[in-house]
Amino acid sequence: MARPRARRAASKAAKARSPKRRAAKRTAAKAKRAARPKQVVTPAPAPALPANLLVTQLAEAAWEQADAALAQALADLDEVESALDPAERADALEMLAQSLAQAARRRGLTRVGALGVQAAFDPALHDLTIAVAKPPKHVHVRARGVARGPVILLRARAAPATVTPSRSTKPKGSAKRSSKRMRKSRG
């Protein structure tokens, strides 16, 4: 029976050593982990949109807004065309002008020049509505031009300004002579 006791004693000694060994192993493993450089785990960044895709999306959104404003202007045009009463027609024209101005602003368009004014002729800014042999010095603006920033998209429509001679530039007595001739030819 000595043997089983010896086994028991040996196993007791082994058991006594094993928690120490385990603790020593744990401590050594912790020391190894502490000695290793720490790896910081950061979440992967969300995939960034390519710059041209973002620009495309912004442009599409701007077009959608401009399309909505233009659709409103077209609806206002129908109201102008269907208005029978002159006062109602004037109100509808005012609404149409506001809608078109809003649609133009949404696309970054501005009007160039002033309507109905006489201005010095500039071929870069004015488009003559009447063919002339030589360019006039002054024009009468009939429709304003359109620009986007510094770029002229549509030149102002203009007609050559007619300079009416004043009475002081006519030779004296010319009106009297012409009226005398008229009387002689009648009589």
ChimeraX attribute file (.defattr): number of C-alpha atoms within 10 A of each C-alpha:
attribute: neighborCount
match mode: 1-to-1
recipient: residues
	/A:1	5
	/A:2	7
	/A:3	8
	/A:4	9
	/A:5	10
	/A:6	11
	/A:7	11
	/A:8	12
	/A:9	12
	/A:10	12
	/A:11	12
	/A:12	12
	/A:13	11
	/A:14	12
	/A:15	12
	/A:16	11
	/A:17	12
	/A:18	12
	/A:19	11
	/A:20	11
	/A:21	13
	/A:22	11
	/A:23	12
	/A:24	12
	/A:25	12
	/A:26	12
	/A:27	12
	/A:28	12
	/A:29	12
	/A:30	12
	/A:31	11
	/A:32	10
	/A:33	11
	/A:34	10
	/A:35	9
	/A:36	9
	/A:37	7
	/A:38	8
	/A:39	6
	/A:40	6
	/A:41	6
	/A:42	6
	/A:43	6
	/A:44	6
	/A:45	6
	/A:46	6
	/A:47	6
	/A:48	7
	/A:49	9
	/A:50	9
	/A:51	8
	/A:52	9
	/A:53	10
	/A:54	12
	/A:55	12
	/A:56	12
	/A:57	11
	/A:58	12
	/A:59	12
	/A:60	12
	/A:61	12
	/A:62	14
	/A:63	14
	/A:64	13
	/A:65	15
	/A:66	19
	/A:67	15
	/A:68	14
	/A:69	21
	/A:70	19
	/A:71	15
	/A:72	18
	/A:73	21
	/A:74	15
	/A:75	14
	/A:76	21
	/A:77	19
	/A:78	12
	/A:79	18
	/A:80	19
	/A:81	11
	/A:82	12
	/A:83	16
	/A:84	10
	/A:85	9
	/A:86	9
	/A:87	10
	/A:88	14
	/A:89	16
	/A:90	13
	/A:91	15
	/A:92	20
	/A:93	18
	/A:94	13
	/A:95	19
	/A:96	21
	/A:97	15
	/A:98	15
	/A:99	21
	/A:100	19
	/A:101	17
	/A:102	18
	/A:103	21
	/A:104	19
	/A:105	15
	/A:106	18
	/A:107	15
	/A:108	12
	/A:109	18
	/A:110	18
	/A:111	19
	/A:112	19
	/A:113	17
	/A:114	15
	/A:115	16
	/A:116	13
	/A:117	12
	/A:118	17
	/A:119	17
	/A:120	13
	/A:121	21
	/A:122	15
	/A:123	11
	/A:124	10
	/A:125	18
	/A:126	24
	/A:127	19
	/A:128	20
	/A:129	13
	/A:130	9
	/A:131	9
	/A:132	10
	/A:133	5
	/A:134	6
	/A:135	13
	/A:136	15
	/A:137	11
	/A:138	17
	/A:139	23
	/A:140	22
	/A:141	25
	/A:142	17
	/A:143	19
	/A:144	19
	/A:145	22
	/A:146	19
	/A:147	16
	/A:148	16
	/A:149	10
	/A:150	7
	/A:151	9
	/A:152	17
	/A:153	15
	/A:154	17
	/A:155	21
	/A:156	27
	/A:157	19
	/A:158	26
	/A:159	22
	/A:160	21
	/A:161	17
	/A:162	11
	/A:163	7
	/A:164	6
	/A:165	8
	/A:166	7
	/A:167	8
	/A:168	7
	/A:169	7
	/A:170	10
	/A:171	8
	/A:172	10
	/A:173	8
	/A:174	10
	/A:175	10
	/A:176	10
	/A:177	10
	/A:178	10
	/A:179	10
	/A:180	11
	/A:181	10
	/A:182	11
	/A:183	9
	/A:184	8
	/A:185	7
	/A:186	6
	/A:187	5
